[in-house]
Amino acid sequence: QKVPDGHIAAVTNGFTIREIDFQDPSSFLFSENMVSEAVAAGFYHPSSSPSFDFTKVFGGGGSGPQYAVGRRMWRIYSLLSPLSDLPSIYEDYVAASPYPATLPVQP
């Protein structure tokens, strides 16, 4: 996913890209067979989820990303985009999608 001008992305050793807009190739770069491979592997079921959330599809689950990824993202965003008011506590990083892939930098 392209980071827009004036934005930051906190990539903290985990998947951070969420919903992919396949109609916007100027913002997203992806393989033509990404969806079909996810379906073939049993990671994605288009009938149950019309949107394609990269982290939910390929990130798996479990408690690993809960704090190793999410807390680092929260801290980076809280320092560089302090008005964003993102939650510091959440139930599940992968399922809850508490943080966006990018945020505008704020003074």
C-alpha positions as CSV (number, residue, x, y, z in Angstrom):
1,Q,0.0,0.0,0.0
2,K,1.3,3.4,-0.9
3,V,1.9,5.8,1.9
4,P,0.2,9.1,0.9
5,D,2.1,12.4,1.1
6,G,2.0,13.8,4.6
7,H,1.3,10.4,6.1
8,I,3.2,7.9,8.2
9,A,3.1,4.2,8.3
10,A,4.1,2.2,11.4
11,V,5.4,-1.2,10.1
12,T,6.3,-3.1,13.2
13,N,7.2,-6.6,12.2
14,G,3.7,-7.6,11.3
15,F,1.1,-7.1,8.7
16,T,-0.4,-3.6,8.7
17,I,-2.2,-3.4,5.4
18,R,-5.9,-3.8,5.9
19,E,-8.6,-3.5,3.2
20,I,-7.2,-3.6,-0.3
21,D,-8.9,-1.5,-3.0
22,F,-8.4,-3.5,-6.1
23,Q,-9.8,-0.7,-8.2
24,D,-7.0,1.7,-7.1
25,P,-3.7,0.5,-8.6
26,S,-2.1,3.9,-7.9
27,S,-2.4,3.2,-4.1
28,F,-2.1,-0.6,-4.0
29,L,0.4,-2.9,-5.6
30,F,-0.6,-6.6,-5.6
31,S,-0.2,-9.8,-7.5
32,E,-3.0,-10.7,-10.0
33,N,-3.4,-14.1,-8.3
34,M,-3.4,-12.9,-4.7
35,V,-7.1,-13.5,-4.1
36,S,-7.2,-16.8,-5.9
37,E,-4.2,-18.1,-3.9
38,A,-5.8,-17.0,-0.7
39,V,-9.0,-18.8,-1.7
40,A,-7.1,-21.9,-2.7
41,A,-5.2,-22.0,0.6
42,G,-8.5,-21.7,2.5
43,F,-7.5,-18.3,4.0
44,Y,-10.3,-16.3,2.3
45,H,-13.9,-16.9,1.5
46,P,-15.4,-14.2,-0.8
47,S,-18.9,-15.2,0.0
48,S,-18.5,-14.5,3.7
49,S,-16.4,-11.4,3.4
50,P,-16.8,-9.1,0.4
51,S,-13.8,-6.9,1.3
52,F,-10.3,-8.2,1.2
53,D,-8.5,-7.4,4.5
54,F,-4.9,-8.4,3.9
55,T,-4.0,-8.7,7.6
56,K,-7.1,-10.8,8.4
57,V,-6.5,-13.1,5.3
58,F,-2.8,-13.6,5.7
59,G,-2.1,-12.6,9.3
60,G,-3.6,-15.6,11.0
61,G,-4.7,-15.1,14.5
62,G,-3.5,-15.8,18.0
63,S,-1.9,-13.6,20.6
64,G,1.4,-12.9,18.8
65,P,0.3,-9.7,17.0
66,Q,-1.7,-8.6,20.0
67,Y,1.1,-6.7,21.7
68,A,4.2,-7.2,19.6
69,V,2.7,-5.4,16.6
70,G,-0.3,-3.4,17.9
71,R,1.4,-1.7,20.9
72,R,4.3,-0.5,18.8
73,M,2.0,0.9,16.1
74,W,-0.1,2.7,18.8
75,R,3.0,4.3,20.3
76,I,4.4,5.5,16.9
77,Y,1.0,6.9,15.9
78,S,0.4,8.5,19.3
79,L,3.7,10.4,19.0
80,L,3.5,11.4,15.4
81,S,-0.2,11.8,15.0
82,P,-1.3,12.7,18.5
83,L,-4.8,14.0,17.6
84,S,-5.8,10.6,16.0
85,D,-7.3,9.3,19.3
86,L,-6.6,5.7,18.6
87,P,-7.3,3.1,21.3
88,S,-4.4,1.9,23.3
89,I,-6.4,-1.2,24.4
90,Y,-8.2,-3.6,22.1
91,E,-9.3,-7.2,22.1
92,D,-7.6,-8.7,19.0
93,Y,-5.2,-6.9,16.7
94,V,-6.1,-9.0,13.6
95,A,-9.8,-9.2,14.1
96,A,-10.5,-5.7,15.6
97,S,-8.4,-3.7,13.1
98,P,-7.7,-1.0,15.7
99,Y,-5.2,1.0,13.6
100,P,-5.1,2.1,10.0
101,A,-2.2,1.3,7.7
102,T,-1.3,5.1,7.5
103,L,-2.2,8.2,9.3
104,P,-1.5,11.9,8.6
105,V,1.4,13.4,10.5
106,Q,0.2,16.0,12.9
107,P,2.3,18.8,14.5
